[in-house]
Amino acid sequence: MMPLTLAVIGEENMIRKVSGKPEVRAHLENLGFVPGGSITVVSTMGGNLIVNVKDSRVAISREMAGKIMVQASTENQEETV
């Protein structure tokens, strides 16, 4: 597991955990950042990350991205084999 800030651009990841204060978690969940969901970093721009989540493109700050723990989908496949 790693924070979203360390994810490779263009690589699909699975959201494992969303941390932070309850209101921060609720806000991120409303945007589609839920454990078990798929997420891909599209680009980084000026300290922000542009990500694809739930068929939407969303910009989040690096600080928020640090609260989202992900695992590369290739790692998920290796664990199930």
PDB file of N, CA, C and O in Angstrom:
ATOM      1  N   MET A   1       0.844  -1.178   0.000  1.00  0.00           N
ATOM      2  CA  MET A   1       0.000   0.000   0.000  1.00  0.00           C
ATOM      3  C   MET A   1       0.886   1.237   0.000  1.00  0.00           C
ATOM      4  O   MET A   1       1.977   1.245   0.570  1.00  0.00           O
ATOM      5  N   MET A   2       0.384   2.288  -0.659  1.00  0.00           N
ATOM      6  CA  MET A   2       1.132   3.545  -0.731  1.00  0.00           C
ATOM      7  C   MET A   2       0.142   4.693  -0.856  1.00  0.00           C
ATOM      8  O   MET A   2      -1.001   4.476  -1.259  1.00  0.00           O
ATOM      9  N   PRO A   3       0.558   5.913  -0.518  1.00  0.00           N
ATOM     10  CA  PRO A   3      -0.334   7.053  -0.728  1.00  0.00           C
ATOM     11  C   PRO A   3      -0.494   7.316  -2.227  1.00  0.00           C
ATOM     12  O   PRO A   3       0.408   7.027  -3.014  1.00  0.00           O
ATOM     13  N   LEU A   4      -1.619   7.853  -2.604  1.00  0.00           N
ATOM     14  CA  LEU A   4      -1.907   8.154  -4.006  1.00  0.00           C
ATOM     15  C   LEU A   4      -0.835   9.048  -4.622  1.00  0.00           C
ATOM     16  O   LEU A   4      -0.599   8.985  -5.828  1.00  0.00           O
ATOM     17  N   THR A   5      -0.188   9.871  -3.815  1.00  0.00           N
ATOM     18  CA  THR A   5       0.852  10.769  -4.324  1.00  0.00           C
ATOM     19  C   THR A   5       2.022  10.010  -4.942  1.00  0.00           C
ATOM     20  O   THR A   5       2.762  10.581  -5.743  1.00  0.00           O
ATOM     21  N   LEU A   6       2.210   8.736  -4.592  1.00  0.00           N
ATOM     22  CA  LEU A   6       3.312   7.934  -5.130  1.00  0.00           C
ATOM     23  C   LEU A   6       2.893   7.042  -6.295  1.00  0.00           C
ATOM     24  O   LEU A   6       3.723   6.320  -6.847  1.00  0.00           O
ATOM     25  N   ALA A   7       1.616   7.084  -6.675  1.00  0.00           N
ATOM     26  CA  ALA A   7       1.128   6.232  -7.763  1.00  0.00           C
ATOM     27  C   ALA A   7       1.730   6.663  -9.099  1.00  0.00           C
ATOM     28  O   ALA A   7       1.983   7.844  -9.334  1.00  0.00           O
ATOM     29  N   VAL A   8       1.949   5.686  -9.959  1.00  0.00           N
ATOM     30  CA  VAL A   8       2.501   5.935 -11.291  1.00  0.00           C
ATOM     31  C   VAL A   8       1.401   6.484 -12.196  1.00  0.00           C
ATOM     32  O   VAL A   8       0.291   5.953 -12.230  1.00  0.00           O
ATOM     33  N   ILE A   9       1.720   7.557 -12.930  1.00  0.00           N
ATOM     34  CA  ILE A   9       0.749   8.156 -13.855  1.00  0.00           C
ATOM     35  C   ILE A   9       0.349   7.119 -14.902  1.00  0.00           C
ATOM     36  O   ILE A   9       1.197   6.459 -15.503  1.00  0.00           O
ATOM     37  N   GLY A  10      -0.963   6.990 -15.105  1.00  0.00           N
ATOM     38  CA  GLY A  10      -1.492   6.078 -16.110  1.00  0.00           C
ATOM     39  C   GLY A  10      -1.717   4.659 -15.628  1.00  0.00           C
ATOM     40  O   GLY A  10      -2.293   3.850 -16.356  1.00  0.00           O
ATOM     41  N   GLU A  11      -1.283   4.336 -14.430  1.00  0.00           N
ATOM     42  CA  GLU A  11      -1.435   2.980 -13.898  1.00  0.00           C
ATOM     43  C   GLU A  11      -2.682   2.901 -13.032  1.00  0.00           C
ATOM     44  O   GLU A  11      -2.897   3.749 -12.166  1.00  0.00           O
ATOM     45  N   GLU A  12      -3.503   1.882 -13.265  1.00  0.00           N
ATOM     46  CA  GLU A  12      -4.727   1.717 -12.482  1.00  0.00           C
ATOM     47  C   GLU A  12      -4.388   1.203 -11.088  1.00  0.00           C
ATOM     48  O   GLU A  12      -3.556   0.311 -10.924  1.00  0.00           O
ATOM     49  N   ASN A  13      -5.043   1.779 -10.096  1.00  0.00           N
ATOM     50  CA  ASN A  13      -4.839   1.403  -8.697  1.00  0.00           C
ATOM     51  C   ASN A  13      -6.180   1.130  -8.044  1.00  0.00           C
ATOM     52  O   ASN A  13      -7.224   1.569  -8.527  1.00  0.00           O
ATOM     53  N   MET A  14      -6.137   0.399  -6.940  1.00  0.00           N
ATOM     54  CA  MET A  14      -7.345   0.172  -6.156  1.00  0.00           C
ATOM     55  C   MET A  14      -7.224   0.955  -4.857  1.00  0.00           C
ATOM     56  O   MET A  14      -6.192   0.911  -4.188  1.00  0.00           O
ATOM     57  N   ILE A  15      -8.279   1.665  -4.512  1.00  0.00           N
ATOM     58  CA  ILE A  15      -8.302   2.415  -3.258  1.00  0.00           C
ATOM     59  C   ILE A  15      -8.449   1.414  -2.118  1.00  0.00           C
ATOM     60  O   ILE A  15      -9.373   0.600  -2.109  1.00  0.00           O
ATOM     61  N   ARG A  16      -7.532   1.482  -1.161  1.00  0.00           N
ATOM     62  CA  ARG A  16      -7.558   0.572  -0.018  1.00  0.00           C
ATOM     63  C   ARG A  16      -8.092   1.238   1.238  1.00  0.00           C
ATOM     64  O   ARG A  16      -8.787   0.602   2.030  1.00  0.00           O
ATOM     65  N   LYS A  17      -7.772   2.525   1.429  1.00  0.00           N
ATOM     66  CA  LYS A  17      -8.152   3.199   2.672  1.00  0.00           C
ATOM     67  C   LYS A  17      -8.169   4.703   2.431  1.00  0.00           C
ATOM     68  O   LYS A  17      -7.338   5.238   1.697  1.00  0.00           O
ATOM     69  N   VAL A  18      -9.128   5.376   3.059  1.00  0.00           N
ATOM     70  CA  VAL A  18      -9.190   6.837   3.028  1.00  0.00           C
ATOM     71  C   VAL A  18      -9.111   7.298   4.477  1.00  0.00           C
ATOM     72  O   VAL A  18      -9.956   6.931   5.293  1.00  0.00           O
ATOM     73  N   SER A  19      -8.096   8.104   4.801  1.00  0.00           N
ATOM     74  CA  SER A  19      -7.915   8.552   6.179  1.00  0.00           C
ATOM     75  C   SER A  19      -8.192  10.043   6.294  1.00  0.00           C
ATOM     76  O   SER A  19      -8.522  10.706   5.311  1.00  0.00           O
ATOM     77  N   GLY A  20      -8.053  10.553   7.501  1.00  0.00           N
ATOM     78  CA  GLY A  20      -8.313  11.965   7.757  1.00  0.00           C
ATOM     79  C   GLY A  20      -9.499  12.142   8.680  1.00  0.00           C
ATOM     80  O   GLY A  20     -10.072  11.170   9.174  1.00  0.00           O
ATOM     81  N   LYS A  21      -9.861  13.395   8.906  1.00  0.00           N
ATOM     82  CA  LYS A  21     -11.009  13.702   9.759  1.00  0.00           C
ATOM     83  C   LYS A  21     -12.287  13.181   9.100  1.00  0.00           C
ATOM     84  O   LYS A  21     -12.332  13.020   7.881  1.00  0.00           O
ATOM     85  N   PRO A  22     -13.324  12.917   9.897  1.00  0.00           N
ATOM     86  CA  PRO A  22     -14.573  12.384   9.334  1.00  0.00           C
ATOM     87  C   PRO A  22     -15.137  13.235   8.195  1.00  0.00           C
ATOM     88  O   PRO A  22     -15.636  12.697   7.206  1.00  0.00           O
ATOM     89  N   GLU A  23     -15.059  14.562   8.333  1.00  0.00           N
ATOM     90  CA  GLU A  23     -15.609  15.411   7.269  1.00  0.00           C
ATOM     91  C   GLU A  23     -14.773  15.337   5.990  1.00  0.00           C
ATOM     92  O   GLU A  23     -15.309  15.452   4.888  1.00  0.00           O
ATOM     93  N   VAL A  24     -13.470  15.146   6.138  1.00  0.00           N
ATOM     94  CA  VAL A  24     -12.591  14.990   4.965  1.00  0.00           C
ATOM     95  C   VAL A  24     -12.901  13.668   4.271  1.00  0.00           C
ATOM     96  O   VAL A  24     -13.024  13.618   3.047  1.00  0.00           O
ATOM     97  N   ARG A  25     -13.027  12.598   5.055  1.00  0.00           N
ATOM     98  CA  ARG A  25     -13.361  11.285   4.482  1.00  0.00           C
ATOM     99  C   ARG A  25     -14.707  11.326   3.776  1.00  0.00           C
ATOM    100  O   ARG A  25     -14.856  10.777   2.685  1.00  0.00           O
ATOM    101  N   ALA A  26     -15.690  11.978   4.397  1.00  0.00           N
ATOM    102  CA  ALA A  26     -17.022  12.068   3.791  1.00  0.00           C
ATOM    103  C   ALA A  26     -16.958  12.828   2.469  1.00  0.00           C
ATOM    104  O   ALA A  26     -17.596  12.434   1.493  1.00  0.00           O
ATOM    105  N   HIS A  27     -16.191  13.917   2.437  1.00  0.00           N
ATOM    106  CA  HIS A  27     -16.051  14.704   1.203  1.00  0.00           C
ATOM    107  C   HIS A  27     -15.412  13.861   0.100  1.00  0.00           C
ATOM    108  O   HIS A  27     -15.886  13.859  -1.037  1.00  0.00           O
ATOM    109  N   LEU A  28     -14.343  13.148   0.434  1.00  0.00           N
ATOM    110  CA  LEU A  28     -13.672  12.313  -0.561  1.00  0.00           C
ATOM    111  C   LEU A  28     -14.581  11.175  -1.032  1.00  0.00           C
ATOM    112  O   LEU A  28     -14.594  10.843  -2.218  1.00  0.00           O
ATOM    113  N   GLU A  29     -15.335  10.582  -0.117  1.00  0.00           N
ATOM    114  CA  GLU A  29     -16.262   9.513  -0.498  1.00  0.00           C
ATOM    115  C   GLU A  29     -17.349  10.034  -1.425  1.00  0.00           C
ATOM    116  O   GLU A  29     -17.762   9.333  -2.348  1.00  0.00           O
ATOM    117  N   ASN A  30     -17.819  11.261  -1.190  1.00  0.00           N
ATOM    118  CA  ASN A  30     -18.817  11.861  -2.078  1.00  0.00           C
ATOM    119  C   ASN A  30     -18.271  12.071  -3.485  1.00  0.00           C
ATOM    120  O   ASN A  30     -19.025  12.054  -4.457  1.00  0.00           O
ATOM    121  N   LEU A  31     -16.960  12.269  -3.593  1.00  0.00           N
ATOM    122  CA  LEU A  31     -16.324  12.437  -4.902  1.00  0.00           C
ATOM    123  C   LEU A  31     -16.050  11.090  -5.582  1.00  0.00           C
ATOM    124  O   LEU A  31     -15.667  11.050  -6.752  1.00  0.00           O
ATOM    125  N   GLY A  32     -16.245   9.991  -4.847  1.00  0.00           N
ATOM    126  CA  GLY A  32     -16.045   8.664  -5.422  1.00  0.00           C
ATOM    127  C   GLY A  32     -14.828   7.925  -4.922  1.00  0.00           C
ATOM    128  O   GLY A  32     -14.528   6.833  -5.405  1.00  0.00           O
ATOM    129  N   PHE A  33     -14.116   8.499  -3.959  1.00  0.00           N
ATOM    130  CA  PHE A  33     -12.923   7.854  -3.405  1.00  0.00           C
ATOM    131  C   PHE A  33     -13.343   6.904  -2.289  1.00  0.00           C
ATOM    132  O   PHE A  33     -13.322   7.268  -1.113  1.00  0.00           O
ATOM    133  N   VAL A  34     -13.724   5.685  -2.664  1.00  0.00           N
ATOM    134  CA  VAL A  34     -14.191   4.700  -1.689  1.00  0.00           C
ATOM    135  C   VAL A  34     -13.301   3.456  -1.747  1.00  0.00           C
ATOM    136  O   VAL A  34     -12.851   3.069  -2.825  1.00  0.00           O
ATOM    137  N   PRO A  35     -13.044   2.828  -0.599  1.00  0.00           N
ATOM    138  CA  PRO A  35     -12.237   1.610  -0.595  1.00  0.00           C
ATOM    139  C   PRO A  35     -12.813   0.566  -1.551  1.00  0.00           C
ATOM    140  O   PRO A  35     -14.020   0.328  -1.589  1.00  0.00           O
ATOM    141  N   GLY A  36     -11.921  -0.044  -2.316  1.00  0.00           N
ATOM    142  CA  GLY A  36     -12.337  -1.032  -3.309  1.00  0.00           C
ATOM    143  C   GLY A  36     -12.539  -0.436  -4.688  1.00  0.00           C
ATOM    144  O   GLY A  36     -12.626  -1.167  -5.675  1.00  0.00           O
ATOM    145  N   GLY A  37     -12.615   0.889  -4.765  1.00  0.00           N
ATOM    146  CA  GLY A  37     -12.815   1.567  -6.040  1.00  0.00           C
ATOM    147  C   GLY A  37     -11.526   1.656  -6.841  1.00  0.00           C
ATOM    148  O   GLY A  37     -10.424   1.542  -6.303  1.00  0.00           O
ATOM    149  N   SER A  38     -11.691   1.860  -8.125  1.00  0.00           N
ATOM    150  CA  SER A  38     -10.554   1.975  -9.032  1.00  0.00           C
ATOM    151  C   SER A  38     -10.197   3.443  -9.230  1.00  0.00           C
ATOM    152  O   SER A  38     -11.082   4.296  -9.291  1.00  0.00           O
ATOM    153  N   ILE A  39      -8.895   3.742  -9.331  1.00  0.00           N
ATOM    154  CA  ILE A  39      -8.436   5.117  -9.512  1.00  0.00           C
ATOM    155  C   ILE A  39      -7.164   5.114 -10.354  1.00  0.00           C
ATOM    156  O   ILE A  39      -6.302   4.248 -10.201  1.00  0.00           O
ATOM    157  N   THR A  40      -7.065   6.100 -11.245  1.00  0.00           N
ATOM    158  CA  THR A  40      -5.881   6.252 -12.090  1.00  0.00           C
ATOM    159  C   THR A  40      -5.439   7.702 -12.064  1.00  0.00           C
ATOM    160  O   THR A  40      -6.250   8.599 -12.297  1.00  0.00           O
ATOM    161  N   VAL A  41      -4.168   7.949 -11.785  1.00  0.00           N
ATOM    162  CA  VAL A  41      -3.625   9.306 -11.845  1.00  0.00           C
ATOM    163  C   VAL A  41      -3.402   9.637 -13.318  1.00  0.00           C
ATOM    164  O   VAL A  41      -2.684   8.924 -14.020  1.00  0.00           O
ATOM    165  N   VAL A  42      -4.024  10.727 -13.781  1.00  0.00           N
ATOM    166  CA  VAL A  42      -3.904  11.152 -15.173  1.00  0.00           C
ATOM    167  C   VAL A  42      -2.693  12.060 -15.338  1.00  0.00           C
ATOM    168  O   VAL A  42      -1.910  11.898 -16.273  1.00  0.00           O
ATOM    169  N   SER A  43      -2.543  13.022 -14.419  1.00  0.00           N
ATOM    170  CA  SER A  43      -1.396  13.936 -14.479  1.00  0.00           C
ATOM    171  C   SER A  43      -1.247  14.661 -13.152  1.00  0.00           C
ATOM    172  O   SER A  43      -2.129  14.616 -12.295  1.00  0.00           O
ATOM    173  N   THR A  44      -0.107  15.331 -13.004  1.00  0.00           N
ATOM    174  CA  THR A  44       0.107  16.205 -11.856  1.00  0.00           C
ATOM    175  C   THR A  44       0.335  17.600 -12.407  1.00  0.00           C
ATOM    176  O   THR A  44       0.976  17.779 -13.443  1.00  0.00           O
ATOM    177  N   MET A  45      -0.200  18.587 -11.698  1.00  0.00           N
ATOM    178  CA  MET A  45      -0.121  19.946 -12.203  1.00  0.00           C
ATOM    179  C   MET A  45      -0.101  20.909 -11.028  1.00  0.00           C
ATOM    180  O   MET A  45      -1.076  21.003 -10.282  1.00  0.00           O
ATOM    181  N   GLY A  46       0.992  21.617 -10.860  1.00  0.00           N
ATOM    182  CA  GLY A  46       1.077  22.635  -9.822  1.00  0.00           C
ATOM    183  C   GLY A  46       0.776  22.146  -8.422  1.00  0.00           C
ATOM    184  O   GLY A  46       0.150  22.862  -7.639  1.00  0.00           O
ATOM    185  N   GLY A  47       1.208  20.938  -8.090  1.00  0.00           N
ATOM    186  CA  GLY A  47       0.958  20.414  -6.754  1.00  0.00           C
ATOM    187  C   GLY A  47      -0.361  19.679  -6.625  1.00  0.00           C
ATOM    188  O   GLY A  47      -0.637  19.096  -5.576  1.00  0.00           O
ATOM    189  N   ASN A  48      -1.183  19.692  -7.665  1.00  0.00           N
ATOM    190  CA  ASN A  48      -2.452  18.970  -7.655  1.00  0.00           C
ATOM    191  C   ASN A  48      -2.343  17.706  -8.494  1.00  0.00           C
ATOM    192  O   ASN A  48      -1.489  17.603  -9.374  1.00  0.00           O
ATOM    193  N   LEU A  49      -3.213  16.751  -8.213  1.00  0.00           N
ATOM    194  CA  LEU A  49      -3.282  15.531  -9.015  1.00  0.00           C
ATOM    195  C   LEU A  49      -4.605  15.516  -9.758  1.00  0.00           C
ATOM    196  O   LEU A  49      -5.650  15.828  -9.186  1.00  0.00           O
ATOM    197  N   ILE A  50      -4.561  15.156 -11.021  1.00  0.00           N
ATOM    198  CA  ILE A  50      -5.772  14.945 -11.809  1.00  0.00           C
ATOM    199  C   ILE A  50      -5.938  13.433 -11.877  1.00  0.00           C
ATOM    200  O   ILE A  50      -5.040  12.722 -12.327  1.00  0.00           O
ATOM    201  N   VAL A  51      -7.099  12.945 -11.424  1.00  0.00           N
ATOM    202  CA  VAL A  51      -7.320  11.500 -11.375  1.00  0.00           C
ATOM    203  C   VAL A  51      -8.635  11.123 -12.034  1.00  0.00           C
ATOM    204  O   VAL A  51      -9.568  11.924 -12.091  1.00  0.00           O
ATOM    205  N   ASN A  52      -8.698   9.904 -12.528  1.00  0.00           N
ATOM    206  CA  ASN A  52      -9.950   9.320 -12.998  1.00  0.00           C
ATOM    207  C   ASN A  52     -10.467   8.434 -11.882  1.00  0.00           C
ATOM    208  O   ASN A  52      -9.787   7.507 -11.442  1.00  0.00           O
ATOM    209  N   VAL A  53     -11.674   8.728 -11.431  1.00  0.00           N
ATOM    210  CA  VAL A  53     -12.312   7.927 -10.399  1.00  0.00           C
ATOM    211  C   VAL A  53     -13.804   7.872 -10.710  1.00  0.00           C
ATOM    212  O   VAL A  53     -14.428   8.906 -10.946  1.00  0.00           O
ATOM    213  N   LYS A  54     -14.373   6.676 -10.712  1.00  0.00           N
ATOM    214  CA  LYS A  54     -15.802   6.482 -11.001  1.00  0.00           C
ATOM    215  C   LYS A  54     -16.220   7.179 -12.293  1.00  0.00           C
ATOM    216  O   LYS A  54     -17.215   7.903 -12.303  1.00  0.00           O
ATOM    217  N   ASP A  55     -15.487   6.976 -13.369  1.00  0.00           N
ATOM    218  CA  ASP A  55     -15.793   7.548 -14.686  1.00  0.00           C
ATOM    219  C   ASP A  55     -15.820   9.064 -14.701  1.00  0.00           C
ATOM    220  O   ASP A  55     -16.439   9.658 -15.584  1.00  0.00           O
ATOM    221  N   SER A  56     -15.167   9.700 -13.748  1.00  0.00           N
ATOM    222  CA  SER A  56     -15.074  11.162 -13.698  1.00  0.00           C
ATOM    223  C   SER A  56     -13.616  11.555 -13.536  1.00  0.00           C
ATOM    224  O   SER A  56     -12.809  10.805 -12.988  1.00  0.00           O
ATOM    225  N   ARG A  57     -13.296  12.739 -14.020  1.00  0.00           N
ATOM    226  CA  ARG A  57     -11.946  13.279 -13.831  1.00  0.00           C
ATOM    227  C   ARG A  57     -12.031  14.318 -12.721  1.00  0.00           C
ATOM    228  O   ARG A  57     -12.832  15.250 -12.797  1.00  0.00           O
ATOM    229  N   VAL A  58     -11.205  14.157 -11.690  1.00  0.00           N
ATOM    230  CA  VAL A  58     -11.264  15.008 -10.505  1.00  0.00           C
ATOM    231  C   VAL A  58      -9.866  15.536 -10.198  1.00  0.00           C
ATOM    232  O   VAL A  58      -8.881  14.808 -10.313  1.00  0.00           O
ATOM    233  N   ALA A  59      -9.787  16.805  -9.806  1.00  0.00           N
ATOM    234  CA  ALA A  59      -8.518  17.398  -9.360  1.00  0.00           C
ATOM    235  C   ALA A  59      -8.539  17.453  -7.839  1.00  0.00           C
ATOM    236  O   ALA A  59      -9.498  17.939  -7.239  1.00  0.00           O
ATOM    237  N   ILE A  60      -7.475  16.952  -7.220  1.00  0.00           N
ATOM    238  CA  ILE A  60      -7.358  17.023  -5.763  1.00  0.00           C
ATOM    239  C   ILE A  60      -5.963  17.512  -5.398  1.00  0.00           C
ATOM    240  O   ILE A  60      -5.007  17.340  -6.154  1.00  0.00           O
ATOM    241  N   SER A  61      -5.870  18.118  -4.234  1.00  0.00           N
ATOM    242  CA  SER A  61      -4.576  18.629  -3.774  1.00  0.00           C
ATOM    243  C   SER A  61      -3.673  17.464  -3.374  1.00  0.00           C
ATOM    244  O   SER A  61      -4.145  16.365  -3.081  1.00  0.00           O
ATOM    245  N   ARG A  62      -2.385  17.723  -3.369  1.00  0.00           N
ATOM    246  CA  ARG A  62      -1.413  16.711  -2.945  1.00  0.00           C
ATOM    247  C   ARG A  62      -1.689  16.308  -1.490  1.00  0.00           C
ATOM    248  O   ARG A  62      -1.517  15.146  -1.121  1.00  0.00           O
ATOM    249  N   GLU A  63      -2.115  17.268  -0.674  1.00  0.00           N
ATOM    250  CA  GLU A  63      -2.433  16.978   0.730  1.00  0.00           C
ATOM    251  C   GLU A  63      -3.576  15.964   0.830  1.00  0.00           C
ATOM    252  O   GLU A  63      -3.491  15.003   1.594  1.00  0.00           O
ATOM    253  N   MET A  64      -4.650  16.181   0.052  1.00  0.00           N
ATOM    254  CA  MET A  64      -5.785  15.243   0.051  1.00  0.00           C
ATOM    255  C   MET A  64      -5.352  13.891  -0.497  1.00  0.00           C
ATOM    256  O   MET A  64      -5.738  12.848   0.030  1.00  0.00           O
ATOM    257  N   ALA A  65      -4.546  13.911  -1.562  1.00  0.00           N
ATOM    258  CA  ALA A  65      -4.095  12.662  -2.180  1.00  0.00           C
ATOM    259  C   ALA A  65      -3.275  11.829  -1.195  1.00  0.00           C
ATOM    260  O   ALA A  65      -3.281  10.600  -1.266  1.00  0.00           O
ATOM    261  N   GLY A  66      -2.578  12.487  -0.285  1.00  0.00           N
ATOM    262  CA  GLY A  66      -1.794  11.777   0.718  1.00  0.00           C
ATOM    263  C   GLY A  66      -2.652  11.016   1.713  1.00  0.00           C
ATOM    264  O   GLY A  66      -2.152  10.135   2.412  1.00  0.00           O
ATOM    265  N   LYS A  67      -3.934  11.341   1.789  1.00  0.00           N
ATOM    266  CA  LYS A  67      -4.853  10.662   2.708  1.00  0.00           C
ATOM    267  C   LYS A  67      -5.495   9.431   2.072  1.00  0.00           C
ATOM    268  O   LYS A  67      -6.207   8.681   2.739  1.00  0.00           O
ATOM    269  N   ILE A  68      -5.240   9.229   0.773  1.00  0.00           N
ATOM    270  CA  ILE A  68      -5.835   8.108   0.043  1.00  0.00           C
ATOM    271  C   ILE A  68      -4.756   7.054  -0.186  1.00  0.00           C
ATOM    272  O   ILE A  68      -3.782   7.288  -0.901  1.00  0.00           O
ATOM    273  N   MET A  69      -4.947   5.894   0.431  1.00  0.00           N
ATOM    274  CA  MET A  69      -3.987   4.797   0.290  1.00  0.00           C
ATOM    275  C   MET A  69      -4.467   3.871  -0.823  1.00  0.00           C
ATOM    276  O   MET A  69      -5.627   3.462  -0.855  1.00  0.00           O
ATOM    277  N   VAL A  70      -3.546   3.549  -1.738  1.00  0.00           N
ATOM    278  CA  VAL A  70      -3.897   2.726  -2.892  1.00  0.00           C
ATOM    279  C   VAL A  70      -2.929   1.558  -3.024  1.00  0.00           C
ATOM    280  O   VAL A  70      -1.879   1.510  -2.382  1.00  0.00           O
ATOM    281  N   GLN A  71      -3.319   0.626  -3.872  1.00  0.00           N
ATOM    282  CA  GLN A  71      -2.463  -0.499  -4.213  1.00  0.00           C
ATOM    283  C   GLN A  71      -2.567  -0.685  -5.717  1.00  0.00           C
ATOM    284  O   GLN A  71      -3.667  -0.676  -6.270  1.00  0.00           O
ATOM    285  N   ALA A  72      -1.437  -0.855  -6.380  1.00  0.00           N
ATOM    286  CA  ALA A  72      -1.430  -1.043  -7.833  1.00  0.00           C
ATOM    287  C   ALA A  72      -2.235  -2.285  -8.190  1.00  0.00           C
ATOM    288  O   ALA A  72      -2.136  -3.308  -7.513  1.00  0.00           O
ATOM    289  N   SER A  73      -3.027  -2.198  -9.246  1.00  0.00           N
ATOM    290  CA  SER A  73      -3.860  -3.329  -9.666  1.00  0.00           C
ATOM    291  C   SER A  73      -3.024  -4.550  -9.997  1.00  0.00           C
ATOM    292  O   SER A  73      -3.477  -5.675  -9.790  1.00  0.00           O
ATOM    293  N   THR A  74      -1.803  -4.355 -10.512  1.00  0.00           N
ATOM    294  CA  THR A  74      -0.939  -5.501 -10.815  1.00  0.00           C
ATOM    295  C   THR A  74      -0.571  -6.246  -9.538  1.00  0.00           C
ATOM    296  O   THR A  74      -0.438  -7.469  -9.555  1.00  0.00           O
ATOM    297  N   GLU A  75      -0.403  -5.520  -8.423  1.00  0.00           N
ATOM    298  CA  GLU A  75      -0.131  -6.165  -7.132  1.00  0.00           C
ATOM    299  C   GLU A  75      -1.337  -6.962  -6.680  1.00  0.00           C
ATOM    300  O   GLU A  75      -1.194  -8.049  -6.121  1.00  0.00           O
ATOM    301  N   ASN A  76      -2.551  -6.416  -6.923  1.00  0.00           N
ATOM    302  CA  ASN A  76      -3.774  -7.117  -6.533  1.00  0.00           C
ATOM    303  C   ASN A  76      -3.867  -8.451  -7.258  1.00  0.00           C
ATOM    304  O   ASN A  76      -4.247  -9.457  -6.659  1.00  0.00           O
ATOM    305  N   GLN A  77      -3.521  -8.470  -8.553  1.00  0.00           N
ATOM    306  CA  GLN A  77      -3.598  -9.697  -9.332  1.00  0.00           C
ATOM    307  C   GLN A  77      -2.584 -10.717  -8.834  1.00  0.00           C
ATOM    308  O   GLN A  77      -2.886 -11.909  -8.770  1.00  0.00           O
ATOM    309  N   GLU A  78      -1.382 -10.262  -8.481  1.00  0.00           N
ATOM    310  CA  GLU A  78      -0.356 -11.173  -7.997  1.00  0.00           C
ATOM    311  C   GLU A  78      -0.760 -11.820  -6.677  1.00  0.00           C
ATOM    312  O   GLU A  78      -0.441 -12.983  -6.432  1.00  0.00           O
ATOM    313  N   GLU A  79      -1.465 -11.066  -5.820  1.00  0.00           N
ATOM    314  CA  GLU A  79      -1.874 -11.600  -4.521  1.00  0.00           C
ATOM    315  C   GLU A  79      -2.930 -12.678  -4.656  1.00  0.00           C
ATOM    316  O   GLU A  79      -2.990 -13.586  -3.826  1.00  0.00           O
ATOM    317  N   THR A  80      -3.779 -12.600  -5.698  1.00  0.00           N
ATOM    318  CA  THR A  80      -4.870 -13.552  -5.848  1.00  0.00           C
ATOM    319  C   THR A  80      -4.433 -14.820  -6.566  1.00  0.00           C
ATOM    320  O   THR A  80      -5.189 -15.790  -6.608  1.00  0.00           O
ATOM    321  N   VAL A  81      -3.230 -14.837  -7.132  1.00  0.00           N
ATOM    322  CA  VAL A  81      -2.748 -16.012  -7.880  1.00  0.00           C
ATOM    323  C   VAL A  81      -2.174 -17.035  -6.935  1.00  0.00           C
ATOM    324  O   VAL A  81      -1.719 -18.092  -7.372  1.00  0.00           O
TER     325      VAL A  81
END
